[in-house]
Amino acid sequence: MEYIHWNPDSEIFSFLGFSIRWYGLLWAFGLLGTAAVVSKINRNSPTKLKVEQLFFLFYYCLFGTLIGARLGHCIFYGADYFFSSWTHFIEIFLPIRIYPDGSLKLSGMQD
C-alpha cells in the first residue's frame, strides 16, 4: 500500500488567483452528468416535460443536493459541535463562525 498517495493536494491548479479544487470539479461533473441523464430520460419519455419544467427540476435537484450535503456533513461529522449550543446550530444554515466572545467570521476563511 506504499504506492498509494493517501493525502493528495486538494487544489488542481490556480487561475487568476482562484483555485480549482478536486471537490468542486467533481460536484460540477456530477451536476452536469445529472442534467445530461435527466435530459436523455425526458427525450425518451412518452410524456415530455417542457424546457422550463426541466430547469425547475434541475434547480430543485441542485438546491436539494447542496442542502442535503450540508445537513449530512453537520449531522454525521460534527453533531457534537453543531448541536452543543444555539449559536453553533445557527452555523449550520449561515456561512459564519460564531466565537465565544461574540465575534463573527465567515466560514472557510483561513486564520
N, CA, C and O atoms as a printed pandas DataFrame, in Angstrom:
     atom_number atom_name residue_name chain_id  residue_number  x_coord  y_coord  z_coord
0              1         N          MET        A               1    0.804   -1.194    0.000
1              2        CA          MET        A               1    0.000    0.000    0.000
2              3         C          MET        A               1    0.854    1.267    0.000
3              4         O          MET        A               1    0.314    2.371    0.076
4              5         N          GLU        A               2    2.144    1.129   -0.082
5              6        CA          GLU        A               2    3.034    2.281   -0.088
6              7         C          GLU        A               2    2.927    3.088   -1.388
7              8         O          GLU        A               2    3.281    4.266   -1.413
8              9         N          TYR        A               3    2.451    2.472   -2.449
9             10        CA          TYR        A               3    2.395    3.156   -3.747
10            11         C          TYR        A               3    1.185    4.089   -3.867
11            12         O          TYR        A               3    1.102    4.857   -4.825
12            13         N          ILE        A               4    0.244    4.041   -2.914
13            14        CA          ILE        A               4   -0.921    4.923   -2.936
14            15         C          ILE        A               4   -0.589    6.192   -2.157
15            16         O          ILE        A               4   -0.141    6.136   -1.012
16            17         N          HIS        A               5   -0.816    7.332   -2.797
17            18        CA          HIS        A               5   -0.613    8.627   -2.138
18            19         C          HIS        A               5   -1.898    8.970   -1.393
19            20         O          HIS        A               5   -2.884    9.365   -2.016
20            21         N          TRP        A               6   -1.902    8.823   -0.067
21            22        CA          TRP        A               6   -3.113    8.930    0.733
22            23         C          TRP        A               6   -3.535   10.360    1.026
23            24         O          TRP        A               6   -4.670   10.579    1.447
24            25         N          ASN        A               7   -2.678   11.324    0.822
25            26        CA          ASN        A               7   -3.020   12.705    1.137
26            27         C          ASN        A               7   -2.701   13.607   -0.058
27            28         O          ASN        A               7   -1.757   14.395    0.002
28            29         N          PRO        A               8   -3.485   13.501   -1.156
29            30        CA          PRO        A               8   -3.187   14.326   -2.328
30            31         C          PRO        A               8   -3.536   15.785   -2.084
31            32         O          PRO        A               8   -4.305   16.110   -1.179
32            33         N          ASP        A               9   -2.970   16.648   -2.890
33            34        CA          ASP        A               9   -3.269   18.077   -2.811
34            35         C          ASP        A               9   -4.707   18.310   -3.260
35            36         O          ASP        A               9   -5.126   17.763   -4.280
36            37         N          SER        A              10   -5.458   19.097   -2.531
37            38        CA          SER        A              10   -6.858   19.340   -2.873
38            39         C          SER        A              10   -7.008   20.309   -4.048
39            40         O          SER        A              10   -8.066   20.359   -4.676
40            41         N          GLU        A              11   -5.976   21.063   -4.344
41            42        CA          GLU        A              11   -6.034   22.043   -5.432
42            43         C          GLU        A              11   -5.478   21.439   -6.712
43            44         O          GLU        A              11   -4.381   20.882   -6.718
44            45         N          ILE        A              12   -6.240   21.551   -7.802
45            46        CA          ILE        A              12   -5.771   21.064   -9.098
46            47         C          ILE        A              12   -4.819   22.084   -9.692
47            48         O          ILE        A              12   -3.680   21.768  -10.037
48            49         N          PHE        A              13   -5.307   23.323   -9.807
49            50        CA          PHE        A              13   -4.474   24.421  -10.298
50            51         C          PHE        A              13   -5.092   25.738   -9.853
51            52         O          PHE        A              13   -6.230   25.782   -9.386
52            53         N          SER        A              14   -4.327   26.798  -10.007
53            54        CA          SER        A              14   -4.791   28.129   -9.657
54            55         C          SER        A              14   -4.801   28.978  -10.924
55            56         O          SER        A              14   -3.866   28.921  -11.722
56            57         N          PHE        A              15   -5.862   29.769  -11.106
57            58        CA          PHE        A              15   -6.009   30.590  -12.296
58            59         C          PHE        A              15   -6.498   31.965  -11.874
59            60         O          PHE        A              15   -7.598   32.089  -11.337
60            61         N          LEU        A              16   -5.703   32.996  -12.106
61            62        CA          LEU        A              16   -6.033   34.378  -11.777
62            63         C          LEU        A              16   -6.419   34.539  -10.304
63            64         O          LEU        A              16   -7.339   35.290   -9.981
64            65         N          GLY        A              17   -5.734   33.852   -9.434
65            66        CA          GLY        A              17   -5.991   33.956   -8.008
66            67         C          GLY        A              17   -7.088   33.050   -7.487
67            68         O          GLY        A              17   -7.303   32.984   -6.277
68            69         N          PHE        A              18   -7.784   32.354   -8.364
69            70        CA          PHE        A              18   -8.821   31.410   -7.956
70            71         C          PHE        A              18   -8.263   29.999   -8.074
71            72         O          PHE        A              18   -7.646   29.639   -9.076
72            73         N          SER        A              19   -8.490   29.216   -7.038
73            74        CA          SER        A              19   -8.000   27.842   -7.093
74            75         C          SER        A              19   -9.135   26.912   -7.494
75            76         O          SER        A              19  -10.255   27.017   -6.994
76            77         N          ILE        A              20   -8.827   26.015   -8.394
77            78        CA          ILE        A              20   -9.763   24.977   -8.819
78            79         C          ILE        A              20   -9.416   23.733   -8.013
79            80         O          ILE        A              20   -8.292   23.234   -8.073
80            81         N          ARG        A              21  -10.395   23.235   -7.255
81            82        CA          ARG        A              21  -10.154   22.095   -6.374
82            83         C          ARG        A              21  -10.899   20.861   -6.875
83            84         O          ARG        A              21  -11.891   20.965   -7.597
84            85         N          TRP        A              22  -10.406   19.705   -6.481
85            86        CA          TRP        A              22  -10.996   18.443   -6.913
86            87         C          TRP        A              22  -12.449   18.330   -6.485
87            88         O          TRP        A              22  -13.294   17.901   -7.270
88            89         N          TYR        A              23  -12.747   18.706   -5.256
89            90        CA          TYR        A              23  -14.094   18.564   -4.727
90            91         C          TYR        A              23  -15.106   19.361   -5.561
91            92         O          TYR        A              23  -16.166   18.846   -5.917
92            93         N          GLY        A              24  -14.778   20.597   -5.863
93            94        CA          GLY        A              24  -15.668   21.432   -6.670
94            95         C          GLY        A              24  -15.807   20.927   -8.094
95            96         O          GLY        A              24  -16.891   20.977   -8.676
96            97         N          LEU        A              25  -14.703   20.437   -8.655
97            98        CA          LEU        A              25  -14.745   19.899  -10.015
98            99         C          LEU        A              25  -15.645   18.666  -10.080
99           100         O          LEU        A              25  -16.411   18.511  -11.030
100          101         N          LEU        A              26  -15.560   17.797   -9.085
101          102        CA          LEU        A              26  -16.412   16.608   -9.070
102          103         C          LEU        A              26  -17.875   16.967   -8.843
103          104         O          LEU        A              26  -18.756   16.306   -9.393
104          105         N          TRP        A              27  -18.157   17.996   -8.048
105          106        CA          TRP        A              27  -19.528   18.474   -7.909
106          107         C          TRP        A              27  -20.055   18.960   -9.263
107          108         O          TRP        A              27  -21.176   18.633   -9.652
108          109         N          ALA        A              28  -19.249   19.733   -9.968
109          110        CA          ALA        A              28  -19.675   20.262  -11.275
110          111         C          ALA        A              28  -19.925   19.123  -12.255
111          112         O          ALA        A              28  -20.931   19.133  -12.966
112          113         N          PHE        A              29  -19.030   18.142  -12.306
113          114        CA          PHE        A              29  -19.230   16.991  -13.203
114          115         C          PHE        A              29  -20.484   16.211  -12.817
115          116         O          PHE        A              29  -21.228   15.759  -13.686
116          117         N          GLY        A              30  -20.716   16.055  -11.520
117          118        CA          GLY        A              30  -21.906   15.345  -11.072
118          119         C          GLY        A              30  -23.181   16.046  -11.477
119          120         O          GLY        A              30  -24.133   15.406  -11.923
120          121         N          LEU        A              31  -23.207   17.361  -11.326
121          122        CA          LEU        A              31  -24.411   18.107  -11.705
122          123         C          LEU        A              31  -24.608   18.138  -13.219
123          124         O          LEU        A              31  -25.738   18.042  -13.698
124          125         N          LEU        A              32  -23.525   18.270  -13.968
125          126        CA          LEU        A              32  -23.644   18.218  -15.429
126          127         C          LEU        A              32  -24.091   16.833  -15.890
127          128         O          LEU        A              32  -24.902   16.707  -16.808
128          129         N          GLY        A              33  -23.560   15.805  -15.249
129          130        CA          GLY        A              33  -23.988   14.442  -15.571
130          131         C          GLY        A              33  -25.452   14.219  -15.253
131          132         O          GLY        A              33  -26.165   13.569  -16.017
132          133         N          THR        A              34  -25.904   14.758  -14.126
133          134        CA          THR        A              34  -27.314   14.651  -13.751
134          135         C          THR        A              34  -28.201   15.342  -14.778
135          136         O          THR        A              34  -29.238   14.805  -15.169
136          137         N          ALA        A              35  -27.798   16.523  -15.211
137          138        CA          ALA        A              35  -28.580   17.240  -16.226
138          139         C          ALA        A              35  -28.633   16.450  -17.531
139          140         O          ALA        A              35  -29.673   16.404  -18.187
140          141         N          ALA        A              36  -27.521   15.833  -17.906
141          142        CA          ALA        A              36  -27.494   15.048  -19.142
142          143         C          ALA        A              36  -28.392   13.817  -19.040
143          144         O          ALA        A              36  -29.110   13.496  -19.987
144          145         N          VAL        A              37  -28.358   13.130  -17.907
145          146        CA          VAL        A              37  -29.192   11.930  -17.734
146          147         C          VAL        A              37  -30.667   12.291  -17.718
147          148         O          VAL        A              37  -31.474   11.621  -18.362
148          149         N          VAL        A              38  -31.032   13.344  -16.987
149          150        CA          VAL        A              38  -32.440   13.762  -16.932
150          151         C          VAL        A              38  -32.919   14.194  -18.319
151          152         O          VAL        A              38  -34.050   13.899  -18.706
152          153         N          SER        A              39  -32.067   14.888  -19.061
153          154        CA          SER        A              39  -32.434   15.306  -20.408
154          155         C          SER        A              39  -32.659   14.097  -21.319
155          156         O          SER        A              39  -33.611   14.076  -22.099
156          157         N          LYS        A              40  -31.791   13.100  -21.222
157          158        CA          LYS        A              40  -31.938   11.900  -22.061
158          159         C          LYS        A              40  -33.190   11.121  -21.674
159          160         O          LYS        A              40  -33.912   10.634  -22.543
160          161         N          ILE        A              41  -33.450   11.001  -20.371
161          162        CA          ILE        A              41  -34.669   10.313  -19.929
162          163         C          ILE        A              41  -35.901   11.044  -20.438
163          164         O          ILE        A              41  -36.866   10.413  -20.870
164          165         N          ASN        A              42  -35.873   12.363  -20.390
165          166        CA          ASN        A              42  -37.016   13.152  -20.867
166          167         C          ASN        A              42  -37.204   13.000  -22.377
167          168         O          ASN        A              42  -38.336   12.952  -22.858
168          169         N          ARG        A              43  -36.112   12.926  -23.119
169          170        CA          ARG        A              43  -36.207   12.768  -24.568
170          171         C          ARG        A              43  -36.864   11.450  -24.958
171          172         O          ARG        A              43  -37.607   11.384  -25.937
172          173         N          ASN        A              44  -36.583   10.397  -24.182
173          174        CA          ASN        A              44  -37.122    9.074  -24.489
174          175         C          ASN        A              44  -38.449    8.789  -23.797
175          176         O          ASN        A              44  -39.018    7.711  -23.970
176          177         N          SER        A              45  -38.939    9.730  -23.027
177          178        CA          SER        A              45  -40.184    9.545  -22.290
178          179         C          SER        A              45  -41.390    9.856  -23.174
179          180         O          SER        A              45  -41.334   10.773  -23.993
180          181         N          PRO        A              46  -42.481    9.100  -23.017
181          182        CA          PRO        A              46  -43.684    9.418  -23.815
182          183         C          PRO        A              46  -44.336   10.730  -23.388
183          184         O          PRO        A              46  -44.949   11.402  -24.218
184          185         N          THR        A              47  -44.223   11.111  -22.121
185          186        CA          THR        A              47  -44.763   12.392  -21.665
186          187         C          THR        A              47  -43.593   13.337  -21.418
187          188         O          THR        A              47  -43.004   13.344  -20.337
188          189         N          LYS        A              48  -43.273   14.110  -22.403
189          190        CA          LYS        A              48  -42.114   15.001  -22.316
190          191         C          LYS        A              48  -42.432   16.245  -21.496
191          192         O          LYS        A              48  -43.522   16.811  -21.579
192          193         N          LEU        A              49  -41.445   16.652  -20.702
193          194        CA          LEU        A              49  -41.558   17.899  -19.954
194          195         C          LEU        A              49  -41.098   19.058  -20.825
195          196         O          LEU        A              49  -40.279   18.885  -21.728
196          197         N          LYS        A              50  -41.633   20.241  -20.546
197          198        CA          LYS        A              50  -41.169   21.431  -21.244
198          199         C          LYS        A              50  -39.799   21.816  -20.707
199          200         O          LYS        A              50  -39.406   21.381  -19.624
200          201         N          VAL        A              51  -39.075   22.631  -21.462
201          202        CA          VAL        A              51  -37.731   23.044  -21.067
202          203         C          VAL        A              51  -37.773   23.801  -19.742
203          204         O          VAL        A              51  -36.888   23.619  -18.905
204          205         N          GLU        A              52  -38.780   24.643  -19.537
205          206        CA          GLU        A              52  -38.896   25.385  -18.288
206          207         C          GLU        A              52  -39.063   24.439  -17.100
207          208         O          GLU        A              52  -38.495   24.666  -16.031
208          209         N          GLN        A              53  -39.848   23.376  -17.295
209          210        CA          GLN        A              53  -40.044   22.398  -16.233
210          211         C          GLN        A              53  -38.743   21.648  -15.932
211          212         O          GLN        A              53  -38.466   21.316  -14.779
212          213         N          LEU        A              54  -37.953   21.384  -16.965
213          214        CA          LEU        A              54  -36.661   20.729  -16.746
214          215         C          LEU        A              54  -35.720   21.628  -15.957
215          216         O          LEU        A              54  -34.986   21.153  -15.092
216          217         N          PHE        A              55  -35.738   22.927  -16.251
217          218        CA          PHE        A              55  -34.906   23.855  -15.490
218          219         C          PHE        A              55  -35.326   23.892  -14.024
219          220         O          PHE        A              55  -34.470   23.883  -13.139
220          221         N          PHE        A              56  -36.642   23.934  -13.753
221          222        CA          PHE        A              56  -37.109   23.917  -12.371
222          223         C          PHE        A              56  -36.705   22.616  -11.686
223          224         O          PHE        A              56  -36.298   22.634  -10.524
224          225         N          LEU        A              57  -36.812   21.494  -12.382
225          226        CA          LEU        A              57  -36.402   20.206  -11.823
226          227         C          LEU        A              57  -34.915   20.218  -11.496
227          228         O          LEU        A              57  -34.504   19.729  -10.444
228          229         N          PHE        A              58  -34.114   20.774  -12.391
229          230        CA          PHE        A              58  -32.670   20.863  -12.153
230          231         C          PHE        A              58  -32.371   21.739  -10.937
231          232         O          PHE        A              58  -31.527   21.382  -10.114
232          233         N          TYR        A              59  -33.047   22.874  -10.816
233          234        CA          TYR        A              59  -32.813   23.762   -9.669
234          235         C          TYR        A              59  -33.229   23.092   -8.363
235          236         O          TYR        A              59  -32.533   23.219   -7.356
236          237         N          TYR        A              60  -34.352   22.383   -8.369
237          238        CA          TYR        A              60  -34.765   21.660   -7.167
238          239         C          TYR        A              60  -33.725   20.605   -6.796
239          240         O          TYR        A              60  -33.380   20.454   -5.625
240          241         N          CYS        A              61  -33.233   19.883   -7.787
241          242        CA          CYS        A              61  -32.204   18.871   -7.521
242          243         C          CYS        A              61  -30.915   19.523   -7.023
243          244         O          CYS        A              61  -30.282   19.006   -6.103
244          245         N          LEU        A              62  -30.524   20.638   -7.607
245          246        CA          LEU        A              62  -29.304   21.330   -7.200
246          247         C          LEU        A              62  -29.392   21.783   -5.745
247          248         O          LEU        A              62  -28.504   21.485   -4.947
248          249         N          PHE        A              63  -30.467   22.503   -5.398
249          250        CA          PHE        A              63  -30.588   23.009   -4.036
250          251         C          PHE        A              63  -30.816   21.877   -3.042
251          252         O          PHE        A              63  -30.317   21.937   -1.918
252          253         N          GLY        A              64  -31.559   20.849   -3.435
253          254        CA          GLY        A              64  -31.743   19.695   -2.558
254          255         C          GLY        A              64  -30.436   18.983   -2.277
255          256         O          GLY        A              64  -30.202   18.537   -1.154
256          257         N          THR        A              65  -29.582   18.871   -3.281
257          258        CA          THR        A              65  -28.286   18.230   -3.108
258          259         C          THR        A              65  -27.385   19.064   -2.208
259          260         O          THR        A              65  -26.741   18.526   -1.307
260          261         N          LEU        A              66  -27.334   20.361   -2.442
261          262        CA          LEU        A              66  -26.493   21.233   -1.606
262          263         C          LEU        A              66  -26.950   21.247   -0.149
263          264         O          LEU        A              66  -26.130   21.135    0.762
264          265         N          ILE        A              67  -28.245   21.383    0.068
265          266        CA          ILE        A              67  -28.768   21.414    1.430
266          267         C          ILE        A              67  -28.578   20.057    2.103
267          268         O          ILE        A              67  -28.199   19.990    3.272
268          269         N          GLY        A              68  -28.838   18.990    1.378
269          270        CA          GLY        A              68  -28.652   17.657    1.936
270          271         C          GLY        A              68  -27.204   17.361    2.264
271          272         O          GLY        A              68  -26.920   16.732    3.283
272          273         N          ALA        A              69  -26.283   17.801    1.420
273          274        CA          ALA        A              69  -24.862   17.586    1.695
274          275         C          ALA        A              69  -24.429   18.358    2.929
275          276         O          ALA        A              69  -23.664   17.839    3.741
276          277         N          ARG        A              70  -24.899   19.581    3.085
277          278        CA          ARG        A              70  -24.541   20.385    4.256
278          279         C          ARG        A              70  -25.108   19.771    5.533
279          280         O          ARG        A              70  -24.400   19.625    6.529
280          281         N          LEU        A              71  -26.397   19.413    5.494
281          282        CA          LEU        A              71  -27.005   18.811    6.683
282          283         C          LEU        A              71  -26.364   17.469    7.012
283          284         O          LEU        A              71  -26.121   17.167    8.181
284          285         N          GLY        A              72  -26.089   16.665    5.996
285          286        CA          GLY        A              72  -25.429   15.377    6.223
286          287         C          GLY        A              72  -24.060   15.548    6.841
287          288         O          GLY        A              72  -23.690   14.815    7.758
288          289         N          HIS        A              73  -23.300   16.518    6.342
289          290        CA          HIS        A              73  -21.977   16.781    6.912
290          291         C          HIS        A              73  -22.082   17.197    8.373
291          292         O          HIS        A              73  -21.342   16.697    9.221
292          293         N          CYS        A              74  -23.000   18.111    8.665
293          294        CA          CYS        A              74  -23.138   18.607   10.034
294          295         C          CYS        A              74  -23.633   17.518   10.978
295          296         O          CYS        A              74  -23.172   17.443   12.116
296          297         N          ILE        A              75  -24.548   16.685   10.541
297          298        CA          ILE        A              75  -25.107   15.659   11.413
298          299         C          ILE        A              75  -24.119   14.506   11.613
299          300         O          ILE        A              75  -23.944   14.041   12.740
300          301         N          PHE        A              76  -23.477   14.041   10.548
301          302        CA          PHE        A              76  -22.631   12.856   10.659
302          303         C          PHE        A              76  -21.208   13.153   11.112
303          304         O          PHE        A              76  -20.584   12.304   11.749
304          305         N          TYR        A              77  -20.672   14.343   10.800
305          306        CA          TYR        A              77  -19.279   14.614   11.119
306          307         C          TYR        A              77  -19.074   15.666   12.200
307          308         O          TYR        A              77  -17.976   15.768   12.748
308          309         N          GLY        A              78  -20.084   16.442   12.519
309          310        CA          GLY        A              78  -19.885   17.491   13.518
310          311         C          GLY        A              78  -21.063   17.673   14.441
311          312         O          GLY        A              78  -21.309   18.783   14.915
312          313         N          ALA        A              79  -21.806   16.602   14.711
313          314        CA          ALA        A              79  -23.027   16.725   15.513
314          315         C          ALA        A              79  -22.734   17.258   16.903
315          316         O          ALA        A              79  -23.483   18.098   17.403
316          317         N          ASP        A              80  -21.653   16.789   17.552
317          318        CA          ASP        A              80  -21.379   17.264   18.913
318          319         C          ASP        A              80  -21.046   18.750   18.935
319          320         O          ASP        A              80  -21.312   19.419   19.934
320          321         N          TYR        A              81  -20.473   19.284   17.861
321          322        CA          TYR        A              81  -20.200   20.729   17.816
322          323         C          TYR        A              81  -21.458   21.510   17.478
323          324         O          TYR        A              81  -21.808   22.450   18.191
324          325         N          PHE        A              82  -22.145   21.138   16.403
325          326        CA          PHE        A              82  -23.269   21.932   15.918
326          327         C          PHE        A              82  -24.493   21.869   16.832
327          328         O          PHE        A              82  -25.290   22.807   16.852
328          329         N          PHE        A              83  -24.653   20.796   17.579
329          330        CA          PHE        A              83  -25.806   20.685   18.471
330          331         C          PHE        A              83  -25.457   20.996   19.917
331          332         O          PHE        A              83  -26.248   20.713   20.816
332          333         N          SER        A              84  -24.281   21.574   20.155
333          334        CA          SER        A              84  -23.877   21.897   21.527
334          335         C          SER        A              84  -24.480   23.211   22.024
335          336         O          SER        A              84  -24.623   23.394   23.233
336          337         N          SER        A              85  -24.836   24.126   21.128
337          338        CA          SER        A              85  -25.471   25.382   21.537
338          339         C          SER        A              85  -26.252   25.952   20.357
339          340         O          SER        A              85  -26.078   25.529   19.214
340          341         N          TRP        A              86  -27.120   26.927   20.661
341          342        CA          TRP        A              86  -27.931   27.544   19.605
342          343         C          TRP        A              86  -27.075   28.315   18.604
343          344         O          TRP        A              86  -27.376   28.331   17.410
344          345         N          THR        A              87  -26.017   28.950   19.084
345          346        CA          THR        A              87  -25.184   29.714   18.153
346          347         C          THR        A              87  -24.470   28.782   17.180
347          348         O          THR        A              87  -24.303   29.122   16.009
348          349         N          HIS        A              88  -24.052   27.620   17.647
349          350        CA          HIS        A              88  -23.430   26.661   16.728
350          351         C          HIS        A              88  -24.471   26.053   15.789
351          352         O          HIS        A              88  -24.169   25.746   14.635
352          353         N          PHE        A              89  -25.691   25.881   16.285
353          354        CA          PHE        A              89  -26.765   25.355   15.440
354          355         C          PHE        A              89  -27.062   26.307   14.290
355          356         O          PHE        A              89  -27.353   25.864   13.178
356          357         N          ILE        A              90  -26.992   27.611   14.547
357          358        CA          ILE        A              90  -27.210   28.620   13.504
358          359         C          ILE        A              90  -26.131   28.521   12.429
359          360         O          ILE        A              90  -26.380   28.819   11.261
360          361         N          GLU        A              91  -24.921   28.097   12.834
361          362        CA          GLU        A              91  -23.821   27.975   11.876
362          363         C          GLU        A              91  -24.077   26.903   10.814
363          364         O          GLU        A              91  -23.421   26.901    9.772
364          365         N          ILE        A              92  -25.014   26.001   11.062
365          366        CA          ILE        A              92  -25.366   25.008   10.046
366          367         C          ILE        A              92  -25.937   25.717    8.822
367          368         O          ILE        A              92  -25.638   25.338    7.690
368          369         N          PHE        A              93  -26.750   26.735    9.043
369          370        CA          PHE        A              93  -27.506   27.377    7.970
370          371         C          PHE        A              93  -26.866   28.646    7.423
371          372         O          PHE        A              93  -27.175   29.050    6.302
372          373         N          LEU        A              94  -25.989   29.281    8.181
373          374        CA          LEU        A              94  -25.338   30.510    7.739
374          375         C          LEU        A              94  -23.835   30.268    7.603
375          376         O          LEU        A              94  -23.254   29.540    8.409
376          377         N          PRO        A              95  -23.205   30.861    6.608
377          378        CA          PRO        A              95  -21.765   30.636    6.400
378          379         C          PRO        A              95  -20.900   31.497    7.319
379          380         O          PRO        A              95  -20.035   32.243    6.859
380          381         N          ILE        A              96  -21.146   31.382    8.617
381          382        CA          ILE        A              96  -20.384   32.170    9.592
382          383         C          ILE        A              96  -19.891   31.249   10.693
383          384         O          ILE        A              96  -20.395   30.139   10.863
384          385         N          ARG        A              97  -18.909   31.717   11.431
385          386        CA          ARG        A              97  -18.429   31.040   12.638
386          387         C          ARG        A              97  -18.611   32.038   13.773
387          388         O          ARG        A              97  -18.114   33.161   13.700
388          389         N          ILE        A              98  -19.321   31.632   14.821
389          390        CA          ILE        A              98  -19.580   32.497   15.963
390          391         C          ILE        A              98  -18.658   32.053   17.094
391          392         O          ILE        A              98  -18.722   30.908   17.540
392          393         N          TYR        A              99  -17.805   32.958   17.554
393          394        CA          TYR        A              99  -16.850   32.655   18.612
394          395         C          TYR        A              99  -17.432   32.996   19.974
395          396         O          TYR        A              99  -18.380   33.778   20.061
396          397         N          PRO        A             100  -16.875   32.416   21.050
397          398        CA          PRO        A             100  -17.422   32.652   22.403
398          399         C          PRO        A             100  -17.469   34.125   22.810
399          400         O          PRO        A             100  -18.325   34.510   23.606
400          401         N          ASP        A             101  -16.570   34.951   22.283
401          402        CA          ASP        A             101  -16.597   36.366   22.641
402          403         C          ASP        A             101  -17.649   37.154   21.850
403          404         O          ASP        A             101  -17.773   38.366   22.025
404          405         N          GLY        A             102  -18.407   36.470   20.981
405          406        CA          GLY        A             102  -19.456   37.124   20.204
406          407         C          GLY        A             102  -19.014   37.587   18.836
407          408         O          GLY        A             102  -19.837   38.068   18.057
408          409         N          SER        A             103  -17.736   37.458   18.518
409          410        CA          SER        A             103  -17.265   37.895   17.207
410          411         C          SER        A             103  -17.683   36.887   16.137
411          412         O          SER        A             103  -17.866   35.700   16.408
412          413         N          LEU        A             104  -17.826   37.396   14.926
413          414        CA          LEU        A             104  -18.246   36.586   13.787
414          415         C          LEU        A             104  -17.125   36.534   12.756
415          416         O          LEU        A             104  -16.346   37.478   12.624
416          417         N          LYS        A             105  -17.051   35.438   12.037
417          418        CA          LYS        A             105  -16.098   35.303   10.950
418          419         C          LYS        A             105  -16.717   34.422    9.883
419          420         O          LYS        A             105  -17.372   33.431   10.207
420          421         N          LEU        A             106  -16.524   34.763    8.610
421          422        CA          LEU        A             106  -17.027   33.939    7.538
422          423         C          LEU        A             106  -16.358   32.566    7.584
423          424         O          LEU        A             106  -15.138   32.471    7.724
424          425         N          SER        A             107  -17.154   31.506    7.467
425          426        CA          SER        A             107  -16.601   30.156    7.467
426          427         C          SER        A             107  -15.768   29.941    6.220
427          428         O          SER        A             107  -16.030   30.533    5.173
428          429         N          GLY        A             108  -14.783   29.105    6.338
429          430        CA          GLY        A             108  -13.919   28.791    5.220
430          431         C          GLY        A             108  -12.749   29.733    5.080
431          432         O          GLY        A             108  -11.845   29.473    4.286
432          433         N          MET        A             109  -12.738   30.823    5.828
433          434        CA          MET        A             109  -11.623   31.765    5.778
434          435         C          MET        A             109  -10.489   31.226    6.640
435          436         O          MET        A             109  -10.725   30.684    7.720
436          437         N          GLN        A             110   -9.276   31.376    6.168
437          438        CA          GLN        A             110   -8.108   30.912    6.909
438          439         C          GLN        A             110   -7.790   31.885    8.032
439          440         O          GLN        A             110   -7.917   33.098    7.863
440          441         N          ASP        A             111   -7.368   31.346    9.198
441          442        CA          ASP        A             111   -6.958   32.212   10.315
442          443         C          ASP        A             111   -5.606   32.804   10.072
443          444         O          ASP        A             111   -5.103   33.557   10.906
